[in-house]
């Protein structure tokens, strides 16, 4: 059966139309899928996970609730980079700010030398600007990288005091990280020495504001110990260290445990430092301490990998041989042992007495050199060396010549003077068989340094006796003036020479430079006291004009003090205009007195408002006129 031509044509047309529709549907579906995938990827890459995407043909609809208006706009921008912005329907909501609680304000400051970086969230643009300005002064020519964000909320209680404390800590720590919240300040820093670390920690704890928790993590670099020295003594006085060095905490603990087992009592100051000659240092030292304890009257000295064991003359030779043999066989590789059994006491010379050289350092810094030296050249060398260490006028020499002194006497005498220079007072005696030094030092590692010098210059096998006491220097606390005394001193300076301004202007006259210098010096000793800088005018001109002029002049004073490196976070600049005269305004002399700047200590009144101390009413005193603008009109100087 043959179909008519018209039927065949109609069928072909229907098939073509169907294929066209299918192709159109497929193309639309492909466009929708591509748009959906592209926009989703852009939103995920930007972190806008709260946004949802729906595609209907060419239209792209964004829904979801944005945390902020700026994030909503950023999500729209990200989607517009993928598809034509005219195709996007914005159906997103924004979180109602009134439904949000007060955000957690944080401030992190990283400082490395002059470079400073800021990150965190602070309450206002004013607080933001004040922090950046203050750190800009601190950085000097360095760069301040500002990544702070702001949220216009009232700052939480304690925030201002915590930030001010954190910034003060930063000023004393050129390599540090300071983390600040309203209730906590965390300080991570590196100090130059252990003594500097202790001083900084003490100062920060003393200055911590009430209600703020302080967390400290200040480290001091480990010293390089050269030579790496340890000296352990066992005698009639008991077991002790003349010098103790360790390469880490684990090694120190093992060394202390070995000494305690040998009979040592009390606290041990074992310096952890760099320069250890072998990772087996603690093992070698523990063996040596155990050997010294077996001998009972001996000294073992480690100077890098050289080990010297000197036993007293009373030690039995067979015991000495056995202990030395065991130690020599078991010491780790690298370490080399030299053992000596001390002979009997040196005999006297024909002219009587045991030959010796003595150097005495008195508490006043004067030095006496007495005893024997082998020849005039050595005498001159020892005296010159002593003068170079203690001062040319501090040395008194009274030595005698003795050509029969043993070899190496000059080296011992010079080493004795060098060791004595590390004491605050004391005496060192050189004999043929030993060098004995005693005295006091204010340096925690002074005893170690003396042992290191004598061991290095005389040799580990020499008889060395060290009896040095550590007596720390008592540093008197700085007697800072009270806030009341500080303000009294400032106003006394203003009485002698007031701060003058150019007529009708807030520009400070050059004649006030000396007064401002004096005030700046006084403020550096009371930077924690809340102080009001009050500006006053006479009654000429309108009240509003005088109020604005007085406020501008107070601000100019604060800025001038800031230019003199005064920390002004505790200063509030306030203008009172003509409202608080101290003299009649009907004479030129009275008007001159009324045009003034005053510094007044701030206190909290009974009703909770902040007012100058002089304005706090007593129980029988009528309340004075309220300050202009209300009790909260004073603005922190750092924000102006």
Secondary structure, DSSP 8 states (H G I E B T S, - for coil): ----HHHHHHHHHHHHHHHHHHHHHHHHHHHHHHHHHHHHHHHHHHT-TT-EEEEETTEEEEEEEESSHHHHHHHHHHHHTTS-GGGEEEEEEE--GGGS-----EEEEEEETTEEEEEEEES-HHHHHHHHHHHHHHHTTS-EEEEEEE--S---TTHHHHHHHHHHHHHH-SEEEEEE-SSEEEEEEEESSHHHHHHHHHHHHHH--TT-EEEEEEEE--EE-SS-EEEEEEETTEEEEEE-EESSHHHHHHHHHHHHHTT--S----EEEE--S-TTHHHHHHHHHHHHHHHSSEEEEEETTEEEEEE-TTS-HHHHHHHHHHHHHHS-TT-EEEEEE--S-----TTSS---EEEEE-TTS-EEEEEEESSHHHHHHHHHHHHHHH-TTSEEEEEEE-TT--TTHHHHHHHHHHHHTTSSEEEEEE-SSEEEEEEEESSTTHHHHHHHHHHHHH-TTSEEEEEEEE------------HHHHHHHHHHHHHHS---B-TTSS-B-GGGHHHHHHHHHHHTT-TTS-EEEEEE--SSS-HHHHHHHHHHHHHHHHHHHHTTT---TTEEEEEEETSS-SS-TTSHHHHHHHSEEEEEEEEE-TTS-EEEGGG---TTS------TT-TT--EEGGG-
